[in-house]
Amino acid sequence: MDTVRPAAGVAASRRSSRWIVRLAGLLAAVAALLLVALLSLAVGAKPIPPGTVVHELLHYDGSDDGVVIYSLRLPRTALGLAVGAGLGLAGALMQALTRNPLADPGLLGVNAGAAAAVVAAIGVVGVRSASGYVWFALAGAAVAAVGVYLLGSRGRSAATPVRLALAGAAISAVLESFISGLVLTDQRTFNDFRFWSVGAIAGRDLTVLWQTGPFLLAGAVLALGLARPLNAIALGDDAGRALGAHLGRTRVLGILAITLLCGAATAAAGPIGFVGLAVPHLVRAITGPDQRWVLPYSMVLAPALLLAADIVGRVVARPGEIEVGIVTAFVGAPVLVLLARRRRLVAL
């Protein structure tokens, strides 16, 4: 009996130490995100000293620097924070839900559904503004996600991760064909759609953020609330049931959260790749597979990566810019390859 108590005490002490280290790491990640956000407000075709940025944020005086910050860079940075957080959470949730380390937010056809709806809005309805695309993109993402779930749950067996992934691939292929057929037969639709399809946070005003923000917030709250059941089903369906997790409800709520997060992020900024795929891998290398830490870390580090990529796009092509979707793919993909080659991907 005496030997059991010290062992239990040592185990509790180790758990407490790990919790403190992870919390400290999360706070450091938040500090890094704030620093990157400050740089996003300072760096551009017109460099602004960080001290001036802080002064204008606290005491706006209508100067040229203040106008640049409030009219151009603040909306861009705020949108980058929201879109990055949504993509990071959606990617981590998708990988946990499907138990597939290569899953990204587009696996359930959400990106393809949003893109198909935007193409239809441009080519059929005649919508031309980014704020007008938002509602079509959200609706398309929702319809695609519902279609994937219904297709993946047909028959006697439940909607397993494999069935959902296959259904998502099938619906994405159909929607991609629709997109290609429409943009190749209408030059004006192609010209408008190609700018949206690159993925960018520049040129959007705060109206887009107000439209998509409630969906991102709802998806984030729902995703963070699924951390415990996701930990249970990571052990397998049978073990998850034994631990009290409701598999069907968890998957339905997970798909809903992914649809809200990825649909709103795609609607606001266009399809931005790599962020939702790679950030959860980097996070699990720090925290391990515990979703109670993977999800909040991903929500913080993903927007830091997105804003850093946006800053790089402003610097390397002065006085022009490279859109953030291009930078994330060009810079991020080799990082993921290096991560996969130098160490085993952390198990889900």
N, C-alpha and C positions, 0 to 999 in steps of 0.2 A: 504493500500500500504506500509505503514511504517513497519507493522508487517511482511510482506512477505519478505522484504529485509534482516532483521536480521535472519529469519529462513533459507533463502537461503545461507546466509553467514556462519551460523553454519554448515549446511550440507556440504558446500564446505570445511570448515575447518576440519571436520571429515574425509572427503575423502582424503584430503591432509595428515592428520595424519596417516591414515591407510596405505597410499602409502609409507610414510617414514618408518613406522614400518616394512612393508613387504620388502622394499629395504634393510633395515638394517639387517633383518633376512637372506635375500639372501646372503648378503656380509659375514655374520657370517658363513653361510653354506659353502661358498667358502673357508673361512679360515679353517674350520674344514676339508674340503676335502684336502687342501694342507698339513695339519698336518698328516692326515692319509696316504697320499702319501709318506711323509717323513718317517713315521714309516714303511711303506711297503719296503722302500729301506734299512732300518736299521735292521729290525727284520728278523731272520732266523736261520738256523743251525749255522751260524757264525755271532753272533751279531756284529754290527758296530755302534759306537757312532754317534749320529745325527750330531755332529760337523764335524766328518770325512766325513760323507755323503755329507754335504754341501760343504766341501773343495774339495772333488773329483769331484763333479758336476761342480764346478767353475774352478778347476785347476787339471785336470786329470794328474796323475804322473806315471801311470803304476804299482802302488803297488798292492799287493794281494787284499786289500779292493777295490781298484778301478776296478780291473778286475771283482770281484764278482758283484759290483754294475752295471757296464756297460754291462757285458755279460749275466747276469742272472736276476738281480732284476729290472733294468730299463725297459727292454722289458716286463717283467711280470706286472710291475706297469702301464706302458703306456697302455697295452692291457686291464687291469682291469678298467682303467679310461674310455676308449672308449666303452668297452662292457657294463659297468655299466650305462653309460649315455644313450646308445642305449636302454637297457632294461627298464630303468626308463621312458624314453620318450614314448616308445612303450606301456608300461602298462598304463600310464596316458591317452594316446591318445585312446587306446582300450576301457578303461572304459568310457571315454567321448563320444566316437563314438557310442557305443552300449547302453549307459546309464545303464550299468550293473556293480555294485560295485564289483562283483566277477570275472569280466573278467580279463584275463591275456594275454600276447602277443601270447600265443599258441591257443587262442580261434578260430582264423580264419584258423587254420590248418597250420600255418607257420612253427612251430617247427616240426610237423609231416612231412611236405613236405621236410624240410631240412634233417631230420633224414633218411627218405626213400631214398633220393638222395645219402647221404653218404653211406648207406648200399649198394646201387647199385654200387657206385664207388668202394667200397672195394671188394664186392663179384663178380661183373661182369667185371668191367674194370681192377681191380687189383691195385688201388691206395693205397699207404701205408703211405704217409706223410700227416701231418696236413695241410701244404700249398696246397697240392693237393686236399684235401676235400673242400676247400673254394668255388671254382667255382661251384662244384656240389651242395653244400648246398645252395648257393645263387639261383641257377637255380631251385632247388626243392622248395624252399620257394616261389619263384615267381610263379611257375606253380600252387602250391597249393592255393595261394591267388587268382589268376585269376579264378581257378576252383570254389572256394567258392563264389566269387562275381557273376559269371555266373549262378551258381546253385541257389543262393539266390535271383537273380533278374529275374528268369524265371516267366512267367505268366504275368498277367495284373498288379499286384501290384509291387511297387518299392522294391529295396533292403533295407528293414527295418532292424533295429537292431536284432529283433527276428529271421527273416529269415536268416540273415547272421550267427548268432550264431548256428542255427540248421544245416545250410549247413556246417559250420566249424566242428561241432561235427561229422557229417556223414563222411566227407572226412577224418578227423583224424582217425576215426575208421577203415576205409578201409586201410589207409596207415600204421597204427599200425599193422594190420593183415599181410600186406606185409612184414614189418620189422621182425616180429616174425617168419614168415615162412622162410625167408632167413637166419637169424642168427641161427635158430635151426637146419638147414640142412647143415650148413657149419661151422665147428669148427674154421677155421682161420678167417672167417668173424666175427664170434662172439667175438673172442679174440681181434681183432682190434677195433671193434665197441664199445665194452663195456668200453674201456678207453675214447673214445670220448664222449660217452653218459652220463658219470658221470657229465661232466661240469667242466672244469679246465682252468686256465690261466697260469699254470706252463708248462714249456717245449715247449712253443711257442716262435719263434723268431720274430723280427720286420718285417720279410717278410709278415707274416700273417696280421699284422696291416696295412702295406702299401696296401695290396690287398683289405682289407675290409674297410679301413678308408674312401675312397671316397664315398662309399655307406652309411656309417654311417653319414657322414657330409651332404650329400644330404637329407637323411631322417630327420635329425635334423632340417635343414633349412625349409623343407616342413612342419614338425610338428609344429614348432613354428609359422609359418605363418597361421596356422589354428585356432589359439586361439580364435579370435573374432567370426568366424562362429560357432565354437563349443559352445561358450557361448549362441549364439542365438538358436541353435537347442536343447540345454539342456532344454529349456522351452516347448519343444514339436514341432512336425513338423509344425503345423498350425502357431504357434507363431513365429517359426523360419522363415517361409516364409514371414510373415507379417513384420518381422524385416529386410528383404532383404537377408537372407541367401539362398544360392543355395544348397539345400539338396543333390541332386545327385552328384554335383561336389565335395562338401565337403566330402561325403562318399568315393567317388572314390579316391580323393587325400589322405584321411586318410588311406585307405587300402594300397595305394602305399607307404606312409610313414612308416606304420607298417611293411610292407614287407621288405623295405630297412633296417630299424632299427633292427627288430627282426631277419631277415634272415642273415644279416651281423654279428650280435652278436652271433647267434647260429653257424654260419659257423666258426667263429674265436675261440670260446671257448666251443662249445657244448651246449646242453640245460641246462640252469641254471634257476632253479625255484625260486619262492617266491619274488625275487627282484621287478619284474614288477608288481606283484600283491599287495604287501604290502606298498611299498614306496608311491604310490599316496594316499593311505589312511592316512598315517602319514602326508603327505604334506597338504591334505585338512583339517586336524585337525588344522593346523597352519594358512593356508591362506584362507580357505573357498573354494567354488567351482569355483572361477574365474580362467579360464584356462590360462589367461595371466600370472598368478603367479604359477599355479599348474605345468605347463610344465617346466619352467626353474628351479623351486625348485626340481622337480623330476630328472631333468638332472644333478643336482649337488649332491643331497643326495643319489641317487642310486649307483653311483660309490663309494661314501664314505662307504656305507654299504657293497658293494662287496669287497672292499679292506680290510675293517675291518674283514670280514668273512675269507678272505684269510690269514690275519695275525693270526687269532685264529687257523686256520688249521695248520699253521707252528709251533705254540707254544705248543699245547696240545699233539702232537704226536712226539715230538723230540726223536731221530734225524730224524724220518720220517715225513711225512706230510699227512694231510687229504685234499682231493680236495675241492675246494671252493663250488662246487655244493652240496656236502654233508653237509657242514657247514651251508649254507644258508637255506637249508631245515630243518636241525635239530634244529637250533637256531631260525630261523625266524618264522616258523609255530606257535610255542607257543606264540610268541609276537603278531601275528595277531589274534589268538584266544583270548588272554587277551584284546587286543584292542576292539574286537567285544563285549566282555562280559562287559567291564567296562564302555562303552559309546556307544551311537548310532553312527553308521558309518555316516560320514558327507555326506549329500545328494549330488548327482551328478547334 
